[in-house]
């Protein structure tokens, strides 16, 4: 009897290679390469009068894919659709069924790409979950309604940026922008308050070892001095006082590990420990999930990375416990931390964990690039730690008297490391060891009284980690939306990063304030969270998706109509100082301002963003423009950065950028090197890593190359273009390389060392026929000489390891020899920290 022909459709070609390792030739493995249908870009494409019927079309770039899939499915008896196990994956599956006109397709899901998980899914196929599809449809249509109906209002009321990209508003991104802007206003309005603390440095009369204690009380009254005048008499009395130990308290404390990662906690931890953006974290996690080349073949290393659950499968728990017992001993095995049940958790998937805990980070490092290895190690260690026993500390609290004053000293000493064996934390227990030697009624020697002035601090600006936390805690978006939401705010230039924190641009404040005044629901945290809850209800089958859209659209359409025809708001009680007319609140790409109602006859304006962006008024610098002769002005960019520009702008576009010291940077040096992309002259520019060559036609031409490359004719863009061809968008490589005594594990051709925009790597000499590549660690293992480094007679200010001269994309710089544990760098010539 002839066997049935079977096919499995997944999203990614990488997944097909991973599945082929254990499914063999029994199945034809196909890839949809993501969504195949969507709402077209040319219009609303939603019939609001007919139950919000969407008009889906095949994505132009996917027409060839759809055509190829139809050909490959001819003669196939059974089709299994194995797209990602979430709303987006379910929608892709449904669109595939509609586009390919499949009859009786089978839906399979797996949380990890392992043989057992996939075979189990094939044995228990299901059908497409239309409730999940409808939840995705509702979200997609909501976003289309907001984007296509609200954005034109922004263009007409604020302005259009042309080639720089249109203004936009979004159901989630606008709330995220408001959270950032509100925090900046809190910081601007914050008034610091003075307060003082008093510590004393004490020594034991026996050994002379020292420790510090903090002043807490005077008699029965708690002390909170707020001025130096209050502190001074206390200091004088403490200097004359007799110090004695009154009480010593001991307490055993257990500190449990954190639960395994879910999407938001992975993004937050990667941002804090690895300095990864949310977008980068998800991109690398996707690579680890779909599979990487190892000695076993293509292997998926982690479970599905878009999840809000911390649940762990029993089998994975048992694997982890066996490994912990073998490596650390039975007493290190814990119960397994899964965390508290949180409101709104869908719990459709497990936590993010290694697919096989026996694949340690050390074993996998040779198969992964640097970023993949760092993220995999983070996931592996965090998961193993979650299955380990708590760490145990001895806490010591010492009460000390100084006549009528009461002081306290305290600390803790690690007694049992538990999970800290895989998640080590640096601790200084020197003072705590001294406290353990103290006895009650023991007299202590005073060495010094240490008063310190402090000021209360405003709430901190959001980092990527804290913004993701805020979005999650407020129910804004879902795990799959955090990274794209943050990336959209950056791309629209509504925010920028300063010292790893989000700063709203002038444009960001303008868009936020306009939306707040005219579309309060769109930027309301509670309203947006409620919409997310309703989408969850659609997925649970408790609510019709059309009903959700009807309720939203009714009020929103009215707001759009009102805002489109509204006159500028009158600023009550304010009149124009030039002509006496009423002042109106107006918005532009460059700010929010008060303008006279008699414009253009009266051109009076006043900045209305001085509460958060003071000192924005241009000031003359006492020099004339070298190009047109008009006065030069000190100005502030939309990002809040000061520069010098011509007062004749926009007719004259002359500018001078300022260095960290506020002085103009030297002008770029011209060279005789010709740009290989546009023919313009290359000029020497200054970057974070030193000097490099850039095209004089920037920003129209963005070609750059290193100064060393100019001698050989090699350029960054040329190298990166070649590399993208070789690796499908990866590291970038040059056309030739040093041959290694090593054969390609795919085709048998010699492997060579090549250079790209991110440094050297190992690639197959048979490129482009074979696109295999590996990290440089493989070359070093094969005897390739390691790069020479020049150590400096100087210690790192952060970790005290020796500093050394390194080479980077922009030239040489100073870096810590303790890298990657310590990431300190500075410019080679100026010594300015990055």
KOLGU-963378 format. One record per residue (C-alpha): x, y, z; residue in three letters. Coordinates in steps of 0.05 Angstrom, whole numbers, padded with zeros to 5 digits, always signed. Layout:
// residues N
XYZALA;...
***
This chain:
// residues 834
+00000+00000+00000UNK;+00027+00068-00020UNK;+00044+00111+00040UNK;+00014+00181+00047UNK;+00056+00241+00028UNK;+00060+00289+00086UNK;+00084+00361+00092UNK;+00098+00407+00151UNK;+00096+00483+00143UNK;+00134+00526+00192UNK;+00152+00600+00190UNK;+00228+00598+00185UNK;+00276+00560+00139UNK;+00320+00551+00201UNK;+00264+00512+00234UNK;+00260+00465+00173UNK;+00334+00448+00182UNK;+00324+00435+00256UNK;+00263+00390+00243UNK;+00299+00353+00186UNK;+00350+00328+00237UNK;+00300+00280+00269UNK;+00241+00275+00220UNK;+00284+00252+00162UNK;+00250+00242+00094UNK;+00182+00223+00121UNK;+00158+00295+00115UNK;+00167+00350+00064UNK;+00189+00411+00106UNK;+00167+00479+00080UNK;+00174+00551+00106UNK;+00124+00608+00098UNK;+00177+00660+00118UNK;+00128+00695+00164UNK;+00061+00726+00147UNK;+00035+00714+00077UNK;-00027+00758+00081UNK;-00041+00825+00114UNK;-00081+00889+00107UNK;-00053+00927+00047UNK;-00014+00991+00059UNK;-00054+01033+00011UNK;-00115+01049+00054UNK;-00157+01031+00114UNK;-00177+00963+00084UNK;-00229+00952+00138UNK;-00304+00957+00122UNK;-00329+00992+00185UNK;-00400+00990+00160UNK;-00400+00914+00150UNK;-00378+00882+00216UNK;-00307+00909+00207UNK;-00294+00860+00151UNK;-00219+00863+00135UNK;-00194+00863+00063UNK;-00133+00819+00066UNK;-00086+00813+00007UNK;-00023+00773-00005UNK;+00038+00812+00018UNK;+00074+00832-00047UNK;+00141+00805-00024UNK;+00108+00738-00007UNK;+00074+00725-00073UNK;+00131+00682-00097UNK;+00131+00644-00031UNK;+00057+00629-00037UNK;+00065+00606-00109UNK;+00123+00560-00090UNK;+00085+00531-00032UNK;+00026+00514-00077UNK;+00073+00477-00125UNK;+00108+00439-00069UNK;+00041+00417-00039UNK;+00016+00385-00103UNK;+00005+00311-00089UNK;+00012+00319-00014UNK;-00041+00281+00025UNK;-00033+00311+00094UNK;-00011+00381+00112UNK;+00011+00399+00183UNK;+00018+00473+00201UNK;+00069+00483+00256UNK;+00073+00559+00263UNK;+00089+00591+00330UNK;+00043+00572+00388UNK;+00013+00642+00400UNK;-00038+00691+00370UNK;+00009+00713+00315UNK;+00028+00642+00297UNK;-00046+00621+00297UNK;-00062+00679+00250UNK;-00005+00659+00203UNK;-00033+00588+00202UNK;-00103+00612+00184UNK;-00077+00658+00130UNK;-00037+00600+00101UNK;-00100+00557+00098UNK;-00137+00613+00063UNK;-00081+00631+00014UNK;-00063+00559-00004UNK;-00136+00536-00003UNK;-00119+00477+00040UNK;-00171+00424+00055UNK;-00171+00393+00125UNK;-00103+00418+00147UNK;-00077+00395+00215UNK;-00051+00444+00267UNK;+00007+00423+00311UNK;+00042+00462+00366UNK;+00106+00451+00404UNK;+00138+00494+00457UNK;+00208+00470+00441UNK;+00239+00442+00377UNK;+00261+00375+00403UNK;+00246+00305+00377UNK;+00201+00285+00434UNK;+00161+00350+00432UNK;+00151+00347+00356UNK;+00133+00273+00354UNK;+00083+00283+00410UNK;+00051+00342+00372UNK;+00046+00300+00308UNK;+00011+00244+00347UNK;-00040+00294+00374UNK;-00057+00343+00318UNK;-00113+00393+00326UNK;-00148+00446+00285UNK;-00137+00521+00280UNK;-00162+00558+00341UNK;-00208+00612+00311UNK;-00215+00647+00378UNK;-00141+00659+00379UNK;-00143+00681+00306UNK;-00200+00729+00321UNK;-00161+00760+00379UNK;-00103+00773+00331UNK;-00151+00801+00278UNK;-00182+00847+00329UNK;-00114+00873+00352UNK;-00091+00883+00280UNK;-00154+00920+00260UNK;-00152+00963+00324UNK;-00081+00983+00307UNK;-00100+00998+00235UNK;-00160+01041+00257UNK;-00116+01081+00305UNK;-00058+01088+00257UNK;-00096+01105+00193UNK;-00148+01151+00224UNK;-00105+01186+00276UNK;-00040+01196+00238UNK;-00070+01243+00185UNK;-00095+01287+00242UNK;-00024+01291+00268UNK;+00002+01310+00199UNK;-00048+01367+00191UNK;-00042+01394+00263UNK;+00032+01384+00276UNK;+00065+01375+00208UNK;+00096+01325+00161UNK;+00169+01307+00160UNK;+00173+01284+00088UNK;+00231+01236+00076UNK;+00247+01234+00151UNK;+00184+01192+00162UNK;+00112+01209+00177UNK;+00087+01222+00247UNK;+00046+01165+00275UNK;+00005+01145+00335UNK;-00008+01075+00360UNK;-00053+01041+00410UNK;+00006+01016+00452UNK;+00063+01061+00430UNK;+00026+01125+00449UNK;+00015+01100+00520UNK;+00089+01081+00525UNK;+00107+01151+00501UNK;+00062+01182+00553UNK;+00094+01141+00608UNK;+00163+01167+00587UNK;+00139+01239+00580UNK;+00103+01238+00647UNK;+00166+01213+00681UNK;+00206+01270+00649UNK;+00156+01321+00675UNK;+00161+01290+00745UNK;+00236+01298+00743UNK;+00231+01370+00718UNK;+00181+01388+00773UNK;+00220+01353+00828UNK;+00247+01398+00883UNK;+00304+01364+00922UNK;+00301+01365+00997UNK;+00362+01364+01042UNK;+00374+01311+01094UNK;+00433+01286+01134UNK;+00458+01219+01159UNK;+00511+01208+01213UNK;+00556+01147+01216UNK;+00611+01133+01265UNK;+00674+01093+01252UNK;+00686+01047+01312UNK;+00741+00999+01331UNK;+00743+00941+01380UNK;+00788+00950+01440UNK;+00816+00880+01431UNK;+00838+00873+01359UNK;+00830+00944+01335UNK;+00788+00921+01275UNK;+00740+00975+01249UNK;+00668+00978+01228UNK;+00615+01032+01218UNK;+00549+01043+01255UNK;+00493+01090+01236UNK;+00459+01139+01284UNK;+00385+01121+01293UNK;+00356+01151+01357UNK;+00364+01200+01414UNK;+00329+01171+01475UNK;+00264+01143+01449UNK;+00260+01193+01391UNK;+00280+01175+01320UNK;+00329+01224+01290UNK;+00321+01253+01220UNK;+00365+01316+01217UNK;+00352+01359+01156UNK;+00402+01416+01163UNK;+00475+01425+01181UNK;+00453+01468+01240UNK;+00416+01408+01269UNK;+00474+01361+01256UNK;+00532+01401+01286UNK;+00513+01396+01360UNK;+00498+01321+01352UNK;+00567+01311+01322UNK;+00600+01347+01380UNK;+00562+01304+01431UNK;+00580+01240+01394UNK;+00653+01258+01395UNK;+00651+01260+01472UNK;+00606+01200+01482UNK;+00623+01131+01510UNK;+00606+01073+01461UNK;+00583+01006+01485UNK;+00550+00944+01453UNK;+00480+00936+01483UNK;+00450+00879+01444UNK;+00470+00830+01389UNK;+00416+00796+01349UNK;+00425+00736+01302UNK;+00375+00712+01250UNK;+00379+00657+01198UNK;+00351+00682+01131UNK;+00336+00642+01068UNK;+00337+00677+01001UNK;+00303+00640+00945UNK;+00322+00644+00871UNK;+00279+00680+00820UNK;+00231+00640+00776UNK;+00253+00621+00705UNK;+00249+00675+00653UNK;+00187+00698+00618UNK;+00192+00747+00560UNK;+00191+00811+00601UNK;+00241+00787+00654UNK;+00288+00761+00600UNK;+00286+00828+00565UNK;+00298+00865+00631UNK;+00355+00821+00654UNK;+00389+00822+00586UNK;+00384+00898+00585UNK;+00415+00903+00655UNK;+00469+00850+00650UNK;+00485+00846+00576UNK;+00465+00917+00553UNK;+00419+00886+00500UNK;+00360+00925+00474UNK;+00293+00889+00478UNK;+00293+00882+00402UNK;+00363+00851+00403UNK;+00345+00803+00459UNK;+00284+00777+00421UNK;+00323+00771+00356UNK;+00378+00729+00388UNK;+00327+00688+00428UNK;+00291+00672+00363UNK;+00356+00645+00334UNK;+00368+00601+00395UNK;+00296+00576+00392UNK;+00296+00560+00318UNK;+00363+00524+00319UNK;+00438+00533+00311UNK;+00490+00488+00278UNK;+00524+00441+00328UNK;+00560+00375+00325UNK;+00491+00342+00332UNK;+00465+00381+00272UNK;+00416+00440+00275UNK;+00391+00442+00347UNK;+00340+00487+00381UNK;+00372+00508+00446UNK;+00316+00544+00484UNK;+00241+00539+00489UNK;+00192+00588+00458UNK;+00212+00659+00478UNK;+00145+00695+00476UNK;+00111+00674+00540UNK;+00083+00705+00603UNK;+00086+00640+00643UNK;+00139+00614+00691UNK;+00112+00543+00689UNK;+00163+00487+00677UNK;+00149+00417+00650UNK;+00161+00360+00698UNK;+00212+00327+00652UNK;+00253+00391+00648UNK;+00251+00397+00724UNK;+00277+00327+00732UNK;+00334+00339+00682UNK;+00355+00401+00720UNK;+00353+00366+00788UNK;+00396+00308+00763UNK;+00448+00357+00736UNK;+00447+00397+00801UNK;+00456+00334+00843UNK;+00513+00310+00800UNK;+00551+00376+00798UNK;+00536+00405+00867UNK;+00506+00351+00911UNK;+00436+00331+00934UNK;+00430+00387+00985UNK;+00434+00438+00929UNK;+00370+00410+00896UNK;+00310+00456+00908UNK;+00235+00450+00902UNK;+00233+00491+00838UNK;+00211+00564+00839UNK;+00154+00583+00793UNK;+00134+00650+00824UNK;+00066+00678+00843UNK;+00006+00671+00797UNK;-00003+00739+00764UNK;-00068+00769+00739UNK;-00079+00762+00664UNK;-00027+00708+00652UNK;-00047+00664+00593UNK;-00001+00607+00614UNK;-00004+00577+00544UNK;+00071+00562+00543UNK;+00126+00543+00590UNK;+00178+00590+00618UNK;+00239+00605+00576UNK;+00290+00550+00590UNK;+00343+00507+00556UNK;+00313+00449+00516UNK;+00367+00404+00544UNK;+00399+00427+00609UNK;+00457+00380+00596UNK;+00479+00427+00540UNK;+00520+00473+00584UNK;+00541+00543+00562UNK;+00614+00520+00561UNK;+00597+00463+00513UNK;+00555+00507+00467UNK;+00602+00568+00465UNK;+00642+00542+00405UNK;+00578+00537+00363UNK;+00550+00606+00380UNK;+00571+00676+00365UNK;+00588+00721+00424UNK;+00518+00750+00434UNK;+00484+00682+00426UNK;+00531+00652+00477UNK;+00519+00707+00527UNK;+00443+00702+00522UNK;+00444+00626+00524UNK;+00487+00627+00587UNK;+00439+00677+00619UNK;+00378+00632+00604UNK;+00415+00568+00625UNK;+00441+00596+00691UNK;+00375+00629+00709UNK;+00336+00565+00697UNK;+00384+00520+00734UNK;+00385+00569+00792UNK;+00309+00568+00795UNK;+00312+00493+00810UNK;+00365+00499+00865UNK;+00360+00507+00940UNK;+00356+00576+00972UNK;+00419+00612+00995UNK;+00424+00616+01071UNK;+00452+00676+01108UNK;+00466+00693+01180UNK;+00442+00764+01193UNK;+00473+00803+01251UNK;+00442+00865+01282UNK;+00483+00902+01334UNK;+00452+00957+01378UNK;+00504+01006+01405UNK;+00494+01061+01457UNK;+00532+01128+01457UNK;+00506+01160+01521UNK;+00434+01179+01503UNK;+00443+01163+01429UNK;+00427+01096+01396UNK;+00465+01068+01336UNK;+00458+01006+01294UNK;+00507+00963+01255UNK;+00487+00903+01215UNK;+00507+00855+01160UNK;+00499+00784+01135UNK;+00546+00726+01122UNK;+00533+00672+01071UNK;+00528+00604+01104UNK;+00503+00561+01047UNK;+00508+00586+00974UNK;+00451+00546+00944UNK;+00430+00576+00877UNK;+00487+00627+00882UNK;+00533+00571+00860UNK;+00509+00585+00788UNK;+00490+00658+00798UNK;+00549+00685+00838UNK;+00544+00754+00870UNK;+00603+00794+00895UNK;+00597+00812+00969UNK;+00644+00845+01019UNK;+00634+00811+01086UNK;+00695+00842+01121UNK;+00656+00887+01168UNK;+00606+00831+01183UNK;+00663+00786+01205UNK;+00683+00840+01255UNK;+00611+00844+01282UNK;+00613+00769+01296UNK;+00670+00780+01346UNK;+00632+00831+01387UNK;+00603+00816+01456UNK;+00547+00850+01495UNK;+00571+00905+01542UNK;+00636+00910+01503UNK;+00665+00980+01502UNK;+00684+01008+01434UNK;+00735+01060+01413UNK;+00711+01119+01371UNK;+00755+01133+01310UNK;+00714+01184+01272UNK;+00645+01216+01267UNK;+00622+01219+01194UNK;+00564+01267+01180UNK;+00541+01267+01107UNK;+00495+01315+01070UNK;+00445+01285+01021UNK;+00389+01309+00977UNK;+00328+01270+00956UNK;+00330+01248+00884UNK;+00276+01251+00831UNK;+00247+01186+00803UNK;+00297+01155+00754UNK;+00287+01158+00679UNK;+00264+01094+00647UNK;+00315+01044+00621UNK;+00294+00990+00572UNK;+00288+00943+00631UNK;+00245+00989+00675UNK;+00201+01010+00616UNK;+00185+00937+00600UNK;+00169+00927+00674UNK;+00123+00988+00673UNK;+00087+00964+00611UNK;+00077+00895+00640UNK;+00054+00919+00708UNK;+00003+00966+00677UNK;-00023+00913+00629UNK;+00000+00951+00567UNK;+00014+00905+00508UNK;+00035+00832+00512UNK;+00103+00797+00512UNK;+00107+00798+00436UNK;+00094+00874+00432UNK;+00145+00903+00482UNK;+00205+00902+00436UNK;+00171+00929+00372UNK;+00136+00983+00413UNK;+00202+01009+00440UNK;+00235+01004+00372UNK;+00178+01045+00340UNK;+00187+01101+00390UNK;+00261+01104+00371UNK;+00248+01101+00296UNK;+00197+01157+00299UNK;+00248+01199+00338UNK;+00199+01208+00395UNK;+00253+01186+00444UNK;+00328+01176+00445UNK;+00376+01142+00492UNK;+00421+01181+00540UNK;+00465+01141+00587UNK;+00420+01080+00574UNK;+00357+01117+00594UNK;+00299+01143+00552UNK;+00294+01217+00539UNK;+00234+01246+00502UNK;+00252+01290+00443UNK;+00217+01356+00430UNK;+00176+01319+00378UNK;+00158+01266+00429UNK;+00131+01318+00477UNK;+00092+01352+00421UNK;+00058+01288+00398UNK;+00044+01266+00469UNK;+00014+01333+00490UNK;-00029+01337+00428UNK;-00056+01267+00438UNK;-00068+01280+00512UNK;-00108+01343+00496UNK;-00149+01313+00439UNK;-00149+01237+00447UNK;-00146+01224+00522UNK;-00169+01151+00517UNK;-00113+01133+00467UNK;-00059+01153+00518UNK;-00097+01130+00580UNK;-00062+01073+00615UNK;-00125+01043+00645UNK;-00164+01047+00580UNK;-00109+01013+00540UNK;-00101+00959+00593UNK;-00176+00946+00590UNK;-00172+00937+00514UNK;-00117+00885+00525UNK;-00162+00849+00575UNK;-00218+00849+00523UNK;-00171+00819+00472UNK;-00156+00763+00522UNK;-00231+00753+00529UNK;-00237+00746+00453UNK;-00183+00693+00455UNK;-00219+00657+00511UNK;-00283+00656+00470UNK;-00320+00702+00519UNK;-00328+00762+00472UNK;-00342+00772+00398UNK;-00285+00809+00364UNK;-00333+00852+00324UNK;-00366+00874+00389UNK;-00300+00898+00417UNK;-00286+00937+00354UNK;-00355+00969+00353UNK;-00349+00995+00423UNK;-00280+01024+00410UNK;-00295+01053+00342UNK;-00358+01091+00363UNK;-00322+01138+00411UNK;-00257+01140+00373UNK;-00288+01161+00307UNK;-00323+01219+00342UNK;-00257+01242+00374UNK;-00223+01240+00306UNK;-00278+01281+00274UNK;-00278+01332+00330UNK;-00202+01340+00331UNK;-00197+01347+00255UNK;-00244+01407+00255UNK;-00225+01438+00322UNK;-00197+01508+00328UNK;-00134+01519+00369UNK;-00147+01523+00444UNK;-00148+01593+00472UNK;-00101+01605+00531UNK;-00149+01636+00581UNK;-00127+01701+00613UNK;-00067+01711+00566UNK;-00061+01765+00514UNK;-00008+01779+00461UNK;+00043+01830+00487UNK;+00052+01856+00416UNK;-00018+01869+00392UNK;-00065+01851+00449UNK;-00097+01792+00412UNK;-00114+01726+00446UNK;-00061+01673+00451UNK;-00073+01603+00424UNK;-00040+01537+00440UNK;-00006+01511+00377UNK;+00036+01451+00358UNK;+00091+01442+00306UNK;+00147+01394+00291UNK;+00194+01438+00331UNK;+00154+01451+00393UNK;+00091+01468+00430UNK;+00081+01544+00434UNK;+00033+01601+00446UNK;+00018+01639+00383UNK;-00023+01702+00369UNK;-00092+01693+00339UNK;-00075+01750+00291UNK;-00020+01710+00255UNK;+00008+01725+00203UNK;-00002+01799+00217UNK;+00028+01787+00286UNK;+00084+01737+00293UNK;+00090+01734+00369UNK;+00105+01664+00398UNK;+00125+01637+00466UNK;+00153+01567+00481UNK;+00105+01524+00522UNK;+00155+01468+00536UNK;+00200+01507+00583UNK;+00174+01465+00641UNK;+00213+01405+00615UNK;+00260+01435+00564UNK;+00288+01500+00593UNK;+00342+01541+00558UNK;+00317+01527+00488UNK;+00318+01599+00465UNK;+00375+01611+00415UNK;+00432+01655+00439UNK;+00484+01692+00398UNK;+00556+01667+00407UNK;+00591+01730+00383UNK;+00616+01702+00317UNK;+00592+01706+00245UNK;+00577+01648+00199UNK;+00637+01633+00154UNK;+00591+01616+00096UNK;+00540+01673+00095UNK;+00564+01724+00146UNK;+00502+01723+00190UNK;+00508+01715+00266UNK;+00519+01645+00294UNK;+00471+01622+00348UNK;+00476+01570+00403UNK;+00415+01525+00394UNK;+00385+01461+00423UNK;+00368+01403+00378UNK;+00304+01362+00383UNK;+00344+01312+00424UNK;+00363+01366+00474UNK;+00435+01370+00450UNK;+00467+01438+00442UNK;+00501+01459+00377UNK;+00520+01522+00340UNK;+00480+01540+00277UNK;+00471+01598+00230UNK;+00416+01648+00244UNK;+00403+01647+00169UNK;+00374+01576+00173UNK;+00341+01547+00131UNK;+00374+01587+00075UNK;+00442+01572+00106UNK;+00452+01503+00138UNK;+00521+01515+00169UNK;+00529+01481+00237UNK;+00584+01466+00287UNK;+00579+01406+00333UNK;+00603+01414+00404UNK;+00648+01367+00444UNK;+00638+01345+00516UNK;+00672+01409+00540UNK;+00622+01452+00502UNK;+00674+01476+00452UNK;+00665+01467+00376UNK;+00695+01403+00348UNK;+00749+01414+00296UNK;+00723+01412+00224UNK;+00730+01346+00186UNK;+00796+01339+00147UNK;+00791+01331+00072UNK;+00828+01274+00037UNK;+00842+01253-00035UNK;+00805+01186-00025UNK;+00744+01178-00069UNK;+00679+01148-00042UNK;+00668+01081-00077UNK;+00592+01089-00073UNK;+00578+01160-00098UNK;+00645+01188-00121UNK;+00648+01243-00069UNK;+00709+01260-00028UNK;+00722+01222+00036UNK;+00737+01264+00098UNK;+00767+01246+00165UNK;+00714+01247+00220UNK;+00718+01237+00295UNK;+00678+01180+00326UNK;+00673+01145+00393UNK;+00730+01099+00375UNK;+00775+01152+00343UNK;+00783+01177+00272UNK;+00751+01145+00211UNK;+00735+01163+00139UNK;+00664+01184+00121UNK;+00634+01209+00056UNK;+00630+01285+00049UNK;+00560+01276+00019UNK;+00531+01252+00086UNK;+00472+01243+00100UNK;+00456+01228+00027UNK;+00513+01178+00026UNK;+00529+01141+00090UNK;+00592+01104+00066UNK;+00647+01097+00119UNK;+00714+01062+00123UNK;+00771+01057+00172UNK;+00834+01098+00161UNK;+00873+01033+00154UNK;+00824+01008+00101UNK;+00837+01071+00059UNK;+00908+01047+00047UNK;+00884+00980+00020UNK;+00821+01003-00014UNK;+00776+00961+00032UNK;+00714+00995+00060UNK;+00665+00979+00115UNK;+00605+00980+00069UNK;+00640+00936+00018UNK;+00659+00886+00071UNK;+00590+00886+00102UNK;+00556+00877+00034UNK;+00600+00818+00017UNK;+00588+00789+00087UNK;+00513+00796+00082UNK;+00514+00755+00018UNK;+00556+00702+00053UNK;+00516+00696+00116UNK;+00447+00719+00100UNK;+00453+00785+00136UNK;+00501+00765+00190UNK;+00571+00788+00207UNK;+00598+00814+00141UNK;+00661+00786+00107UNK;+00713+00804+00056UNK;+00725+00764-00007UNK;+00791+00731+00012UNK;+00822+00702+00075UNK;+00877+00663+00109UNK;+00868+00588+00099UNK;+00864+00543+00160UNK;+00882+00471+00170UNK;+00809+00457+00179UNK;+00754+00430+00133UNK;+00682+00455+00127UNK;+00636+00407+00164UNK;+00583+00418+00110UNK;+00619+00412+00043UNK;+00691+00391+00060UNK;+00724+00453+00030UNK;+00780+00488+00069UNK;+00758+00540+00120UNK;+00789+00610+00118UNK;+00793+00670+00164UNK;+00756+00730+00137UNK;+00743+00801+00161UNK;+00677+00839+00165UNK;+00649+00901+00196UNK;+00644+00865+00264UNK;+00714+00835+00262UNK;+00744+00769+00239UNK;+00708+00703+00233UNK;+00716+00635+00201UNK;+00680+00620+00135UNK;+00679+00567+00082UNK;+00725+00580+00022UNK;+00671+00552-00024UNK;+00628+00614-00013UNK;+00578+00630-00044UNK;+00561+00557-00058UNK;+00571+00542+00016UNK;+00553+00595+00067UNK;+00578+00560+00129UNK;+00613+00605+00180UNK;+00637+00599+00252UNK;+00666+00644+00308UNK;+00740+00659+00313UNK;+00748+00612+00372UNK;+00748+00555+00321UNK;+00807+00587+00285UNK;+00846+00597+00350UNK;+00834+00524+00368UNK;+00863+00506+00300UNK;+00927+00544+00313UNK;+00911+00612+00282UNK;+00952+00666+00319UNK;+00913+00707+00369UNK;+00915+00783+00360UNK;+00970+00819+00396UNK;+00948+00868+00450UNK;+00987+00924+00484UNK;+00978+00926+00559UNK;+00981+00994+00592UNK;+01012+01011+00659UNK;+00944+01032+00684UNK;+00888+00998+00723UNK;+00815+00997+00702UNK;+00776+01047+00745UNK;+00717+00998+00751UNK;+00750+00931+00767UNK;+00825+00945+00776UNK;+00846+00896+00721UNK;+00900+00922+00672UNK;+00877+00966+00614UNK;+00899+00949+00544UNK;+00897+00978+00473UNK;+00847+00943+00429UNK;+00826+00952+00356UNK;+00754+00964+00336UNK;+00713+00984+00276UNK;+00730+01057+00284UNK;+00803+01047+00302UNK;+00842+01035+00366UNK;+00814+01046+00436UNK;+00829+01029+00508UNK;+00790+00971+00539UNK;+00793+00929+00602UNK;+00831+00863+00601UNK;+00775+00835+00644UNK;+00726+00838+00585UNK;+00672+00812+00579UNK;+00660+00813+00655UNK;+00682+00887+00655UNK;+00661+00929+00595UNK;+00699+00993+00611UNK;+00725+01030+00549UNK;+00752+01099+00533UNK;+00781+01135+00473UNK;+00855+01122+00463UNK;+00874+01195+00455UNK;+00826+01237+00498UNK;+00813+01189+00556UNK;+00739+01206+00555UNK;+00697+01149+00581UNK;+00642+01119+00537UNK;
***
